[in-house]
Amino acid sequence: MNKTFRNITKNKVSNTHLVYALLFIVGFAIRFFASQILPINSYEASILLRITDGVSIYPEGLSIIEFILIKTSFFIFGDNDLAARIWPVLAGSILTLLPLYLRDQLENKIGVMLSLFIVVDPFLIVNSIQIGSNIFTFLAFVFLLGAIWKKDVFTRTVFLILLFISGRGTTLAMILGIAFLVYQKTQQGNFVKNLIEGAKEWGKKNNVFHFQKYLIIGLFLAFMIAIYKFDTSLILSDVISNLENLSRHYSVGESPLAFLVVMFSYLPFYIFIFIYQIIDTLNKGKRPKYLLIIWITITLLFIIINPYHKFYDMLWVSGLLHIYTSLITPPAIQRKDDTNINGLIRTTYFLVLLIALVMNFARYIYQGYSGLSQFQTLISLITILIVVTASVIFLAYQLSLKHSLISFTNAALILLFFVQIGFSFRASGLANSRYSEVLWSGYIFDKHIIQDQIKKTKITKEFANDSIKIGLVNVQAPNILWELRSYDVNIFNNNLKPNEKFDILISKTEAIGETTGKYFGQEFIVGSFPRWSIEPIKNLFSYNYWSWLIFRKSQIQKTLNYIWVNGE
């Protein structure tokens, strides 16, 4: 019998590992392909130019760990986009294995749910496909907390070191860490003391073996610092950037209210469960999870009030939200009194009605945005709303209000989860125009237009031995400089002189001066964002916002440059 029990346990563990492996592969695939489609933006390019010694300043977001990893991959594979972005892709994918690391502390269903939420979280995806993001800091922070929970001192030490060399997000991690220690101090007076004593006791038992590990890690970091000769003051770069930008004005389209709208727009499923569970907990007189609520509140306020932050920094809010929701979602969707066939039928019935309601609402928004007649769709919307309301009342009368609301809530949860997956897929840039997204760390440009013109110019010069000469007129955008890093580029702060001749010119305006040759021009986008973000609250009641939310179609604020090809 004991042998049979051991075999069953072994199969269960193997199946669990298989699920986590599948989630890791899915998460990696989404992030990898999204990172290859998205052009290097201006923020990322400023970091890459610094790493390759293309500029002499340290841009925001440059971290020691990313400097080491990218510099190493550039040395081995060359300075290409894949070699740079593979590291945040891997870091974001490794996060899906956090519940596997905590398998002894988390229930199996909660762990799988958390891993699934990590895979599809839009802010985690976006941070995993961009350089200079929060992904390394968030990875170090959550694994550090996991190691503290698991009482794994060595892993705790490794991720504590990683936390301080991770760049963007370090300040938020420190604030959350302080809040964690203060909260634990109030709840468990001896928490910090026990933490230190546990580390000392562990050190005595494992002194020789782990001293060698720490020595190897220390020597590796010292070796990398000596080779790459970067400034160790980068450890404080995120703190300095946060302090320096406190008095700065907010960027256009990134007001505090815009952050709130973006949060609700990208995280409907998590926010629905979060609000629902808090209300349900208070009604039942139970104690909510105060630490996570405190963390979410502190993080949201700090991101909103500091103009340094961008929309994709909301990762710290979304990450804490899906930790919270993963703990409460299994109980929310598994009602003992609603798992019979009648309960499933009621849930399916409400799900069909809600799908019809959403589809008609999407049609109504599309017609309004396109200027088409909405009368028939409005009648359909009102009819479905009446049917839904009548169904809830009828089931409440036939059974009970509790049964009716449970079926309706479960149907709403299922629908919202699939809507959430759709929003996450769009946020990755895989399913729609990248210009309609707001989560990029910097402006992206029409890379393909420049590439096409260079390719055509190469063809015309195929039988000549001359290299392509490119001139930039009043243009110093980091992403354009990065794209043209392998070409002969001349930069001019004013219009060209009459004797200057180039194969390709890129200018900030249509005026390029008196040039030698006959140039044919074409405009291209170097920066864009949806216009609704300029006045977010006002646009909440406009077709412009709702069309963006549902279809990613809206009025776009664009910044243009011009590319000119010498026709002679």
C-alpha positions as CSV (number, residue, x, y, z in Angstrom):
1,M,0.0,0.0,0.0
2,N,2.9,2.4,0.8
3,K,4.4,1.6,-2.6
4,T,1.1,2.5,-4.3
5,F,0.9,5.7,-2.4
6,R,4.4,6.7,-3.4
7,N,3.7,6.0,-7.0
8,I,0.5,8.1,-6.9
9,T,2.5,11.0,-5.3
10,K,5.3,10.7,-7.8
11,N,2.8,10.9,-10.7
12,K,1.1,13.9,-9.1
13,V,4.4,15.7,-8.8
14,S,5.3,14.9,-12.4
15,N,2.0,16.2,-13.7
16,T,2.5,19.4,-11.7
17,H,5.9,19.9,-13.1
18,L,4.5,19.3,-16.6
19,V,1.9,22.0,-16.1
20,Y,4.5,24.5,-15.0
21,A,6.8,23.5,-17.8
22,L,3.9,24.1,-20.3
23,L,3.1,27.5,-18.7
24,F,6.8,28.5,-18.9
25,I,7.0,27.6,-22.6
26,V,3.8,29.5,-23.4
27,G,5.0,32.5,-21.4
28,F,8.4,32.4,-23.2
29,A,6.8,32.1,-26.6
30,I,4.5,35.1,-26.1
31,R,7.4,37.2,-24.9
32,F,9.9,36.1,-27.4
33,F,7.8,36.7,-30.5
34,A,6.5,40.0,-29.2
35,S,10.1,41.2,-28.5
36,Q,11.0,40.4,-32.1
37,I,8.1,42.3,-33.6
38,L,8.5,45.5,-31.5
39,P,11.2,47.9,-32.8
40,I,13.7,49.2,-30.4
41,N,12.2,52.4,-28.9
42,S,13.9,55.6,-28.0
43,Y,14.3,54.7,-24.3
44,E,15.8,51.3,-25.1
45,A,18.1,52.7,-27.8
46,S,19.5,55.3,-25.3
47,I,20.5,52.3,-23.1
48,L,22.0,50.3,-25.9
49,L,24.0,53.2,-27.3
50,R,25.5,53.7,-23.8
51,I,26.3,50.0,-23.5
52,T,28.0,50.1,-26.9
53,D,29.7,53.4,-26.1
54,G,27.6,55.3,-28.6
55,V,26.8,58.0,-26.1
56,S,28.6,59.3,-23.0
57,I,25.7,59.7,-20.5
58,Y,23.9,57.1,-18.4
59,P,20.3,57.0,-19.4
60,E,17.4,56.2,-17.0
61,G,16.9,52.5,-16.6
62,L,20.5,51.3,-17.1
63,S,21.3,48.7,-14.5
64,I,24.4,46.8,-13.6
65,I,22.9,43.3,-14.2
66,E,21.5,44.4,-17.6
67,F,24.8,46.0,-18.6
68,I,26.7,42.8,-17.8
69,L,24.3,40.5,-19.6
70,I,23.8,42.6,-22.7
71,K,27.5,43.5,-23.0
72,T,28.3,39.7,-22.8
73,S,25.7,38.7,-25.4
74,F,26.9,41.5,-27.7
75,F,30.4,40.2,-27.4
76,I,29.3,36.7,-28.3
77,F,26.5,37.2,-30.8
78,G,27.0,40.8,-32.0
79,D,25.0,44.0,-31.3
80,N,21.6,42.9,-32.5
81,D,18.1,43.4,-31.0
82,L,17.6,39.7,-30.1
83,A,20.9,39.5,-28.2
84,A,19.8,42.6,-26.2
85,R,16.1,41.6,-25.5
86,I,16.6,37.9,-24.8
87,W,17.5,38.7,-21.1
88,P,14.3,40.4,-20.1
89,V,12.4,37.8,-22.0
90,L,14.1,35.1,-19.9
91,A,13.6,37.0,-16.7
92,G,9.9,37.4,-17.4
93,S,9.5,33.7,-18.3
94,I,11.4,32.6,-15.1
95,L,8.7,34.4,-13.1
96,T,6.2,31.8,-14.2
97,L,8.2,29.3,-12.1
98,L,7.8,31.2,-8.9
99,P,4.9,29.1,-7.7
100,L,6.9,26.0,-8.5
101,Y,9.7,27.3,-6.2
102,L,7.0,27.8,-3.5
103,R,5.2,24.5,-4.1
104,D,5.6,23.5,-0.4
105,Q,4.0,26.8,0.7
106,L,1.2,27.2,-1.8
107,E,-1.7,24.9,-2.6
108,N,-1.4,23.3,-6.0
109,K,-4.5,25.0,-7.4
110,I,-3.4,28.4,-6.1
111,G,0.2,27.9,-7.5
112,V,-1.0,27.0,-11.0
113,M,-3.5,29.9,-11.0
114,L,-0.7,32.3,-10.0
115,S,1.6,31.0,-12.7
116,L,-1.2,31.3,-15.3
117,F,-1.8,35.0,-14.2
118,I,1.9,35.7,-14.6
119,V,1.9,34.3,-18.1
120,V,-1.0,36.5,-19.3
121,D,-0.4,39.6,-17.2
122,P,-0.2,42.6,-19.7
123,F,2.3,44.6,-17.6
124,L,4.5,41.6,-17.0
125,I,4.5,40.9,-20.8
126,V,5.4,44.4,-21.7
127,N,8.2,44.7,-19.1
128,S,9.5,41.3,-20.4
129,I,10.0,42.5,-23.9
130,Q,11.7,45.9,-23.3
131,I,15.2,46.8,-22.1
132,G,15.6,48.9,-19.0
133,S,12.3,47.8,-17.6
134,N,11.2,46.7,-14.1
135,I,11.5,43.0,-14.8
136,F,14.8,42.2,-13.1
137,T,13.9,44.2,-10.0
138,F,10.4,42.6,-9.8
139,L,11.9,39.1,-10.3
140,A,14.5,39.7,-7.5
141,F,11.8,41.2,-5.2
142,V,9.2,38.4,-5.4
143,F,11.8,35.6,-5.2
144,L,13.4,37.4,-2.2
145,L,10.0,37.4,-0.5
146,G,9.5,33.8,-1.5
147,A,12.9,32.8,-0.1
148,I,12.0,34.6,3.2
149,W,8.8,32.7,3.3
150,K,10.5,29.4,2.5
151,K,13.4,30.2,4.9
152,D,15.9,29.7,2.1
153,V,18.8,31.9,3.3
154,F,21.2,31.3,0.3
155,T,18.5,32.2,-2.3
156,R,17.5,35.1,-0.2
157,T,21.0,36.5,-0.2
158,V,21.4,36.0,-4.0
159,F,18.2,37.8,-4.9
160,L,18.9,40.6,-2.3
161,I,22.2,41.3,-4.2
162,L,20.3,41.1,-7.6
163,L,17.7,43.5,-6.2
164,F,20.3,46.3,-5.7
165,I,21.8,45.9,-9.2
166,S,18.6,45.6,-11.1
167,G,18.0,49.3,-12.0
168,R,14.5,50.6,-12.7
169,G,12.0,49.8,-9.9
170,T,14.6,49.5,-7.1
171,T,13.1,52.4,-5.2
172,L,9.7,50.9,-5.2
173,A,11.1,47.5,-4.1
174,M,12.8,49.3,-1.2
175,I,9.6,51.1,-0.2
176,L,7.6,47.9,-0.3
177,G,10.4,46.1,1.6
178,I,10.3,48.7,4.4
179,A,6.5,48.5,4.5
180,F,6.8,44.7,4.8
181,L,9.2,44.9,7.7
182,V,7.1,47.5,9.5
183,Y,3.9,45.4,9.0
184,Q,5.6,42.3,10.3
185,K,7.1,44.2,13.2
186,T,3.6,45.3,14.3
187,Q,2.1,41.8,13.8
188,Q,5.1,39.7,14.9
189,G,7.4,41.7,17.2
190,N,10.3,39.4,16.9
191,F,10.1,38.9,13.1
192,V,13.3,40.8,12.2
193,K,15.2,39.3,15.1
194,N,14.1,35.8,14.2
195,L,15.1,36.5,10.6
196,I,18.6,37.4,11.6
197,E,19.0,34.6,14.1
198,G,17.8,32.1,11.5
199,A,20.4,33.4,9.0
200,K,23.1,33.1,11.6
201,E,22.1,29.5,12.5
202,W,22.0,28.6,8.9
203,G,25.4,30.1,8.4
204,K,26.9,28.0,11.1
205,K,25.5,24.8,9.7
206,N,26.5,25.6,6.0
207,N,29.5,27.8,6.5
208,V,32.1,26.0,4.3
209,F,29.9,24.9,1.4
210,H,28.0,28.2,1.0
211,F,31.1,30.4,1.6
212,Q,32.4,28.9,-1.7
213,K,29.2,29.9,-3.5
214,Y,29.3,33.5,-2.2
215,L,33.0,33.7,-3.1
216,I,32.3,32.6,-6.7
217,I,29.4,35.1,-7.0
218,G,31.5,37.9,-5.6
219,L,34.5,37.2,-7.8
220,F,32.2,37.0,-10.9
221,L,30.7,40.4,-10.2
222,A,34.1,41.9,-9.4
223,F,35.5,40.4,-12.7
224,M,32.6,41.8,-14.7
225,I,33.0,45.3,-13.1
226,A,36.7,45.2,-13.9
227,I,36.2,44.1,-17.5
228,Y,33.3,46.4,-18.5
229,K,34.4,49.4,-16.3
230,F,31.0,50.7,-15.6
231,D,30.1,53.1,-12.9
232,T,29.1,51.3,-9.6
233,S,27.0,54.4,-8.7
234,L,24.4,52.8,-11.0
235,I,23.3,51.0,-7.9
236,L,21.6,54.2,-6.8
237,S,20.5,55.3,-10.3
238,D,16.8,54.5,-9.8
239,V,16.7,56.3,-6.5
240,I,18.4,59.4,-8.0
241,S,16.1,59.4,-11.0
242,N,13.0,59.2,-8.7
243,L,14.2,62.1,-6.6
244,E,15.3,64.3,-9.5
245,N,12.0,64.0,-11.3
246,L,9.7,64.7,-8.3
247,S,9.4,68.3,-9.3
248,R,9.2,67.7,-13.0
249,H,6.0,68.3,-15.0
250,Y,4.0,65.3,-16.1
251,S,4.6,64.3,-19.7
252,V,1.7,64.9,-22.2
253,G,-0.7,62.0,-22.0
254,E,0.8,60.7,-18.7
255,S,-1.2,62.6,-16.0
256,P,-2.1,60.9,-12.7
257,L,-5.7,60.3,-13.9
258,A,-4.4,58.6,-17.0
259,F,-2.6,56.1,-14.9
260,L,-5.8,55.1,-13.2
261,V,-7.6,54.8,-16.5
262,V,-4.8,52.6,-17.9
263,M,-4.9,50.4,-14.8
264,F,-8.7,49.8,-15.2
265,S,-8.3,49.4,-19.0
266,Y,-5.7,46.7,-18.9
267,L,-6.7,44.8,-15.7
268,P,-10.5,44.4,-15.7
269,F,-10.4,40.8,-14.4
270,Y,-8.0,41.4,-11.5
271,I,-9.7,44.6,-10.4
272,F,-13.2,43.0,-10.5
273,I,-12.0,40.1,-8.3
274,F,-10.1,42.5,-6.0
275,I,-13.1,44.7,-5.4
276,Y,-15.6,41.8,-5.2
277,Q,-13.5,39.9,-2.6
278,I,-13.0,43.0,-0.4
279,I,-16.7,43.7,-0.4
280,D,-17.5,40.0,0.3
281,T,-14.9,39.8,3.0
282,L,-16.2,42.9,4.8
283,N,-19.8,41.7,4.5
284,K,-18.8,38.4,6.2
285,G,-16.9,40.2,8.9
286,K,-13.6,38.5,8.0
287,R,-10.2,40.0,8.0
288,P,-8.9,41.0,4.6
289,K,-5.3,40.5,3.5
290,Y,-4.0,43.8,4.8
291,L,-0.4,43.5,3.8
292,L,-1.2,43.1,0.1
293,I,-3.8,45.9,0.2
294,I,-1.3,48.2,1.9
295,W,1.3,47.3,-0.7
296,I,-1.1,47.9,-3.6
297,T,-2.1,51.3,-2.2
298,I,1.5,52.5,-1.5
299,T,2.6,51.4,-5.0
300,L,-0.3,53.0,-6.8
301,L,0.1,56.3,-5.0
302,F,3.9,56.5,-5.4
303,I,3.7,55.7,-9.2
304,I,1.0,58.3,-9.7
305,I,2.5,61.2,-7.8
306,N,6.0,60.8,-9.3
307,P,6.3,62.1,-12.9
308,Y,9.4,59.9,-13.4
309,H,7.1,56.9,-13.9
310,K,5.6,55.6,-17.0
311,F,2.5,53.4,-17.6
312,Y,4.4,50.2,-17.8
313,D,5.7,50.8,-14.2
314,M,2.1,49.8,-13.2
315,L,3.7,46.3,-13.2
316,W,4.2,46.7,-9.5
317,V,0.4,47.2,-9.0
318,S,-0.6,44.4,-11.4
319,G,1.9,42.0,-10.0
320,L,0.6,42.5,-6.5
321,L,-3.0,42.3,-7.8
322,H,-2.5,38.9,-9.4
323,I,-0.8,37.6,-6.3
324,Y,-3.9,38.7,-4.4
325,T,-6.4,37.4,-6.9
326,S,-4.6,34.0,-7.3
327,L,-5.1,33.5,-3.5
328,I,-8.9,34.1,-3.8
329,T,-9.9,33.0,-7.3
330,P,-10.1,29.2,-6.6
331,P,-12.5,29.7,-3.7
332,A,-14.4,32.3,-5.8
333,I,-15.1,30.0,-8.7
334,Q,-15.6,26.8,-6.7
335,R,-18.9,27.2,-4.8
336,K,-19.9,23.9,-3.2
337,D,-23.6,24.8,-3.7
338,D,-23.1,25.7,-7.3
339,T,-21.1,22.7,-8.7
340,N,-24.1,20.5,-9.7
341,I,-25.4,20.3,-13.2
342,N,-28.2,22.9,-12.5
343,G,-25.6,25.4,-11.4
344,L,-23.5,24.8,-14.5
345,I,-26.5,25.3,-16.7
346,R,-27.4,28.6,-14.9
347,T,-23.8,29.8,-15.3
348,T,-23.7,28.9,-19.0
349,Y,-27.0,30.6,-19.5
350,F,-25.7,33.9,-18.0
351,L,-22.5,33.5,-19.9
352,V,-24.3,33.4,-23.2
353,L,-26.3,36.4,-22.3
354,L,-23.2,38.4,-21.2
355,I,-21.4,37.4,-24.4
356,A,-24.3,38.7,-26.5
357,L,-24.4,41.9,-24.4
358,V,-20.6,42.5,-24.9
359,M,-20.8,41.8,-28.6
360,N,-23.7,44.2,-29.1
361,F,-21.9,46.9,-27.0
362,A,-18.8,46.5,-29.1
363,R,-20.9,46.9,-32.2
364,Y,-22.6,50.0,-30.7
365,I,-19.2,51.6,-30.1
366,Y,-17.9,50.7,-33.6
367,Q,-21.0,52.3,-35.2
368,G,-20.6,55.4,-33.0
369,Y,-16.9,55.8,-33.8
370,S,-17.6,55.2,-37.5
371,G,-20.6,57.6,-37.7
372,L,-23.1,54.8,-38.5
373,S,-26.7,54.4,-37.3
374,Q,-26.9,52.8,-33.8
375,F,-30.6,52.6,-33.4
376,Q,-31.0,48.8,-34.0
377,T,-28.0,48.0,-31.9
378,L,-29.3,50.1,-29.0
379,I,-32.6,48.3,-29.1
380,S,-30.7,45.0,-28.9
381,L,-28.6,46.2,-26.0
382,I,-31.7,47.3,-24.0
383,T,-33.5,44.0,-24.7
384,I,-30.5,41.9,-23.5
385,L,-30.2,44.0,-20.4
386,I,-33.9,43.5,-19.6
387,V,-33.5,39.7,-20.1
388,V,-30.4,39.6,-17.8
389,T,-32.2,41.5,-15.1
390,A,-35.4,39.5,-15.4
391,S,-33.3,36.2,-15.3
392,V,-31.6,37.3,-12.1
393,I,-34.9,38.2,-10.5
394,F,-36.6,35.0,-11.7
395,L,-33.9,32.7,-10.3
396,A,-33.8,34.7,-7.1
397,Y,-37.5,34.1,-6.7
398,Q,-37.4,30.4,-7.7
399,L,-34.3,29.5,-5.7
400,S,-32.6,32.3,-3.8
401,L,-30.8,35.5,-4.4
402,K,-27.5,33.8,-3.4
403,H,-27.8,31.1,-6.1
404,S,-28.8,33.6,-8.7
405,L,-25.9,36.0,-7.9
406,I,-23.3,33.2,-7.7
407,S,-24.3,31.9,-11.2
408,F,-24.1,35.5,-12.6
409,T,-20.8,36.2,-10.9
410,N,-19.2,33.0,-12.2
411,A,-20.3,33.8,-15.7
412,A,-18.9,37.3,-15.4
413,L,-15.6,35.9,-14.1
414,I,-15.3,33.5,-17.0
415,L,-16.0,36.2,-19.5
416,L,-13.7,38.8,-17.9
417,F,-10.9,36.3,-17.8
418,F,-11.0,35.8,-21.6
419,V,-11.4,39.5,-22.1
420,Q,-8.3,39.9,-19.9
421,I,-6.3,37.4,-22.1
422,G,-7.4,39.4,-25.2
423,F,-6.1,42.7,-23.6
424,S,-2.9,41.0,-22.6
425,F,-2.4,39.7,-26.1
426,R,-3.0,43.1,-27.6
427,A,-0.6,44.7,-25.1
428,S,2.2,42.5,-26.4
429,G,1.9,44.1,-29.8
430,L,1.3,40.8,-31.5
431,A,-2.3,41.4,-32.6
432,N,-2.7,45.1,-33.5
433,S,-0.9,48.3,-34.4
434,R,1.9,49.0,-32.0
435,Y,1.1,52.8,-32.3
436,S,-2.2,52.3,-30.4
437,E,-0.5,50.9,-27.3
438,V,0.5,53.1,-24.3
439,L,2.7,50.7,-22.4
440,W,6.0,51.2,-24.3
441,S,8.9,52.7,-22.4
442,G,9.7,55.2,-25.2
443,Y,8.6,56.3,-28.7
444,I,8.7,53.8,-31.5
445,F,9.2,54.7,-35.2
446,D,8.4,53.4,-38.7
447,K,11.5,51.2,-38.8
448,H,10.4,49.4,-41.9
449,I,10.3,52.6,-43.9
450,I,13.9,53.4,-43.3
451,Q,14.9,49.8,-43.9
452,D,13.0,49.7,-47.2
453,Q,14.6,52.9,-48.5
454,I,18.1,51.7,-47.5
455,K,17.4,48.4,-49.2
456,K,16.3,50.1,-52.4
457,T,19.4,52.4,-52.3
458,K,21.7,49.4,-51.9
459,I,20.1,47.8,-55.0
460,T,20.8,50.9,-57.1
461,K,24.4,51.0,-55.9
462,E,24.9,47.3,-56.3
463,F,27.5,47.6,-59.0
464,A,29.3,50.5,-57.4
465,N,31.8,50.2,-54.6
466,D,30.6,53.3,-52.8
467,S,29.0,52.9,-49.3
468,I,25.7,54.5,-48.5
469,K,26.0,58.0,-47.1
470,I,23.2,59.0,-44.7
471,G,22.7,62.5,-43.3
472,L,20.6,63.5,-40.3
473,V,19.3,67.1,-40.2
474,N,18.2,68.2,-36.7
475,V,17.6,64.6,-35.8
476,Q,19.3,62.9,-32.9
477,A,16.6,60.4,-31.8
478,P,18.3,57.5,-30.0
479,N,16.2,54.8,-31.8
480,I,17.1,56.2,-35.2
481,L,20.8,56.4,-34.3
482,W,20.7,52.8,-33.1
483,E,19.0,51.6,-36.3
484,L,21.7,53.4,-38.4
485,R,24.7,52.4,-36.2
486,S,26.4,50.3,-38.9
487,Y,26.2,53.0,-41.6
488,D,28.2,56.1,-42.5
489,V,26.1,58.8,-40.7
490,N,26.7,62.5,-40.5
491,I,24.7,64.7,-38.1
492,F,23.8,68.3,-38.8
493,N,22.2,70.7,-36.4
494,N,21.2,73.1,-39.2
495,N,20.1,72.8,-42.8
496,L,22.6,71.3,-45.3
497,K,25.0,73.4,-47.3
498,P,24.7,73.4,-51.1
499,N,27.8,71.2,-51.6
500,E,26.6,68.4,-49.2
501,K,25.4,65.3,-51.0
502,F,24.0,62.2,-49.5
503,D,22.2,59.0,-50.6
504,I,19.6,59.3,-47.9
505,L,18.6,62.2,-45.7
506,I,16.4,62.1,-42.5
507,S,15.1,65.5,-41.3
508,K,12.9,66.8,-38.5
509,T,11.0,69.1,-40.9
510,E,10.3,69.3,-44.6
511,A,13.0,71.9,-44.9
512,I,16.5,70.5,-45.6
513,G,18.2,73.5,-47.2
514,E,19.9,73.8,-50.5
515,T,21.3,70.4,-51.3
516,T,23.2,68.8,-54.2
517,G,20.9,66.3,-55.9
518,K,17.3,65.8,-56.4
519,Y,15.6,64.4,-53.3
520,F,12.2,62.6,-53.0
521,G,10.7,62.7,-49.5
522,Q,8.4,60.6,-47.4
523,E,7.1,61.2,-43.9
524,F,7.3,58.5,-41.2
525,I,6.2,58.3,-37.6
526,V,8.8,58.7,-34.8
527,G,6.4,59.0,-31.9
528,S,2.7,58.4,-31.2
529,F,0.1,57.9,-28.5
530,P,-3.7,57.7,-28.4
531,R,-5.2,61.2,-27.9
532,W,-7.7,60.1,-25.3
533,S,-4.8,59.9,-22.8
534,I,-4.4,63.7,-22.9
535,E,-7.8,64.2,-21.2
536,P,-8.5,60.7,-19.8
537,I,-11.6,61.4,-17.7
538,K,-13.3,63.5,-20.3
539,N,-12.7,60.8,-22.9
540,L,-14.1,58.1,-20.8
541,F,-17.5,59.1,-22.2
542,S,-16.3,59.3,-25.8
543,Y,-16.3,56.8,-28.6
544,N,-12.6,57.6,-29.0
545,Y,-11.6,55.9,-25.7
546,W,-14.1,53.0,-26.0
547,S,-13.1,52.3,-29.6
548,W,-9.4,52.2,-28.5
549,L,-10.3,49.8,-25.6
550,I,-12.2,47.4,-27.7
551,F,-10.7,47.6,-31.2
552,R,-7.5,49.6,-30.6
553,K,-8.8,52.2,-33.1
554,S,-8.7,55.8,-32.0
555,Q,-7.3,59.2,-32.9
556,I,-3.5,59.1,-32.6
557,Q,-1.2,62.0,-31.7
558,K,1.8,61.6,-34.1
559,T,5.2,63.1,-34.3
560,L,6.7,63.0,-37.9
561,N,10.1,63.0,-39.4
562,Y,11.0,62.9,-43.1
563,I,13.2,60.6,-45.1
564,W,14.6,61.8,-48.4
565,V,16.2,59.7,-51.1
566,N,18.6,61.2,-53.6
567,G,17.1,60.4,-57.1
568,E,20.3,61.2,-59.0
